[in-house]
Amino acid sequence: MLEVIDHSVSQERFHLVDCSACGFRFTNPRPASNELGRYYQSADYISHTNAAHSLRDRVYQRVRRFALAQKCRLVSRYEPYGHVLDVGCGTGEFLAFLKSCGYLAHGVEPNLKAREMAIATHALKIVPDLDAVRRAEGFRVITLWHVLEHLPGLHVTLKKLFSLLADGGLLIIAVPDRSSWDASHYGADWAAWDVPRHVSHFRQQDIKRLLHEHGFELDSIKRMWFDAPYVAMLSEGIRGKGQRTALVIGGLVGMWSNLVALISGRPASSSLYIARKGKA
C-alpha cells in the first residue's frame, strides 16, 4: 500500500491499494460522486482551463500542438473519415483539429466550464456524459486520452463504449502506466498518480483484460514518448524543485525513462492502446 498526497487541490492523503487476487491498483478512499467535482477546481488543471500562465503551462501548450497533429495522423491511419467521439474532451482542441480535417466530431465533457468553452470556441457538439450520446451516430472512432483512469465505473463505461461504436469501430485509450521506470523512480511523488482524480492505476495486463472482457480485440500497444518528460517535470515540482530546475531535471529523467523503455521493453510513462470492436 502506498500513501500519496493530492498536491493539486486538497493536500489530503489517499492510499493506493492492490487487489489481492489480480493486482489491480485503485485509490482508496474514492471520493463520492457528488464530492469528486471539487477536486478538479484548480487553476492548475489545464485541460479544463486551457491556461498558459506558468512555464509548465507553456510547455504543455507547445507539446500539445505537436501532439494534436500526431493524434490526428494516428486516427486517419486507421479510419480516414466518419464520426469520432472524444470522451473527456476538455476544451475541445483535439476535436477541433479533427473537425478541420473533415471528421464529424463529437465530445463528452462533464466539466461545465470546459464544455462551454469547447462549444463557444469551436462550435462543437459536446454533451455532459456518455448517457447523453446518441447511439444512432454510429461512431467509427472513440478516443479516451488520459480519461479512463478518472472513471470509477470501468465495466459500465466499456459496455457503453462498445454499444456506441459501429461494427469494427476503433477504440483508442491512453493511460499512465504504473510499470514505467519513472513511476518506480518517483514512488509516492510520481505526478501521474494524481489522486484522487485518478481512481484507477493501470498496468498493461489490466487494460488487456478489460478490453478482452468487454468484446474488444487489441490491435497494438504504443508508447507515448512525450509523457515521461512532462510527468517527470511535474514530479520534480512535487519534490520541491523550482519551475526551471524541474523543467531541466524532469526532461533528463523523462528521457532516461524513455531510453529504459526502448532498451528493456518496459512500458513508457504512458501507454496507448488501439483496439477494434469485435462481434457482440
N, C-alpha and C positions, 0 to 999 in steps of 0.2 A: 504494500500500500504506500502510495506517495502523496504527501501533503503539498498542495500548490495554492498560491495566493492569487486572487483576482487583482492584478496590478493596474487594470484599466479603469475600474469604476469604484468598487466597493471596499477593496482591501480585505475582503473576507477570505477565510481559508476553506478549501474544499479537498476532499480525498479522491484519489484515483484508485478504483477498486477493480481487481481482475476476477472474472467468473472462474470459480474453481473447476468447472467442467470443461470449458472451451478456451479460457484465457482472454475472452473479450473484455476490454477495459472501458469503464464508464465513470463519469463524475458522480460523486456521492457527497452530500445530498444534491439531488437535482431540484432546482427551484420549481415551484408550482407554475403552471401555465400563466396564471394571472400575475405572477411576480417576475417572470422572465424579462419582460419588456424593459424594466428599469436597469437591467444590466447592460443594455445597449445604449443607454442615454449618456453618451460621452462624445465630446468634440473630436476625440481621437479615433472614433470608429469611422474610418474614411469611406468605406463602401456605402455608408448611409448619408454622408455629408458632401463627398467629393471635394474635401478641403485641400488646400495646398499652402498651408501656413508655415509648417515646420520643415526642416531639412528632410526628415523622414517622409513627410507627405510628398515633397517634391521628388524624392527618389521613387516613391511608389507610383506617382503620376507618370514619370518618364518610362519606367519599366512597363507600366500598364499599356501605354500607347503602342509599344512594340508587341506586347503580348496579345493585344486585341487582333492585330493582323495575323499573328501566328494561330490564334484560336479559329479565326475565320477560315484560314487555309486548311486547318485540320478538318473542320466540318465539311468544307467543299470537296475535300479529297474523298469523303465517304458519301455525301449527299449534296449534289451541286445545286439543288433548288428545293422549294417546298416550305411547309410550315415548321417553324422552330419555336420551342418553348424553353425559356431560360428560367429555372426555378431559383429564387433568391437573387433576382436581377439587380438589386441595389438601385442606383441612379440611372441605369439603363444604357451605359456606354457600349457594352458588348452587343446588345440588341440593336442599338442604333447603327453600329458598324455592319451587322448582318443585313439590316434593312437597306443600307446603302449599296450592298452587294446583290440585292434583288430577292432576298428571302422574305417570307411573310413572318414577321417577328412578333412573338407574344411573350409575356412575362408574368411571373408570380413574385410579389414582394410584400411581405406583411408589414414592414415599417411604413407608416403613413407618410412621413416626410420624404423618404427616399422615393416612394411610389409617386407622389405628387410631382416631385422634381423630374422623374423619368417621363411622365406623361406631358408635363408642361414644356420640357426642353426638347424632347424627341418625338412627341406625338405618337407614343407607343400604346399598345393595348396591354395594360397591366392590371392584374386582379390581386386581391389580398391573400388568397390561399388556393391550394390545389382543387378544393371542392367547387370553386367558382370557375374553373376552366371548362370550356365547352368540349365535350368528347367528340363532337362532330367535326372538329378541325382536322383530325387525322394527322397528328404530328409525325413528321419524318425524323425529327431530331429533338431530343430533350437533353438539356445540359444542366449540371449542378456543379458550379465552380466554387469549391470550398463552402458547401452548403450542407451536405449530408451530415457532417459532424455536429451541426447545430440542431438537428431534428430529433426529438425524443421518440417518435413512433416510427422506427425504421421499417418494420414489416408492413405497417399500414401505408407508409409512403411509397414503398417499392410496388405494392399492389396497385396503387393509384397510377404510378408511372407506367406500369405495364398496360393498364387499361387505356391510357391516353395515347400511347404510341400506336402508329399504324403497323400492320404486319411487317416484320422485318426491319422495323424502325430502329434508329440508333440512339443509344443511351451513353452519355459521356459524364463521368463522375471524377472530380478531382478532390482529393482529401490529403491532409497532413499524414505522414507515415511515421508512427512511433518507433519503427525498427531502424530508422535512419541513424547515421553516425552522429549528426548534430543533436538529435534527441537524447542520445546517450551522453554526449559531451556536456550538455547544459543541465540535464537532470530536471529538478523541480523548476529551474529557471527557463526552461525551453518555452519560448513565447507561443508556440503553436498548441500548447495545452489550452490556453485562452479560456480558463474556467471562469464562470460556469456556462459561458456561451457555447462552448464545445461540450456536448454531453456524451459524445462517443469518441473513442481514440483508437484508430484503426491500424491493423497490420494487413498485409496483402491477403492472407488467408481468411481474414474476416470479411473483406469485400467479395472475394471469390465465393465464399459460402453463401452470402446474402444474395448475390446475383443468381447463383445456381438454384437456390431455394425458391426464387420468385420467377423462374422461367426465362432468364436472360442467358445468352450464350456469349461468353467472354471472347472478344476478338484479340485484344492486346492490352499490355500494361506499359505505360511510358513514364519516364522520369521527368519531373518538372524542374529543370536546372536553375531557373531564376529564383525559385522559392527559398533555397538554402541561404544565400547571402542576405536576403531580406529578413528571414526569420532569425538568422544569427545576429543581425544588426539590432533587432528588437530585443533579443535575449541579452545582448551586451548592455542595452539600456536598462533592463531589469536588474542587471548586476551592478548598476550604478555608474556606467560609463557616460560621458557627455556625448552629445549627438555626433560630433565629428569623429571622436575616438571610436564610438560604436560603429560608425559607418566603415571606418578603415579596418578595425579588427573583425567586425562582422563579415565584411567582404572576404577577408582572408580565411576565416573559419568556414564560411559557406563554400568557398572554392575547394577547400580541403575536403569537406563533406562530400562534395560532388565527385572529387577525384577518388575518394574511397569507394563511392558507389560504382564508379566507372570501372575501377580495377577489380574490386572484390565481388561485384554483382549484388551488393547490398542495395536496398531501396534508397532513393534520394529523399530529401526532406518532405517532398510531396509526391504522390503517385497519381497517375491519370489512367483511368480505366475506360476502355472502349468496348461496348457490348451491343449485341443485337437482341431484339425481342424474338424469342423462339415461339414455337407453336403453343397455344394455350392448352 
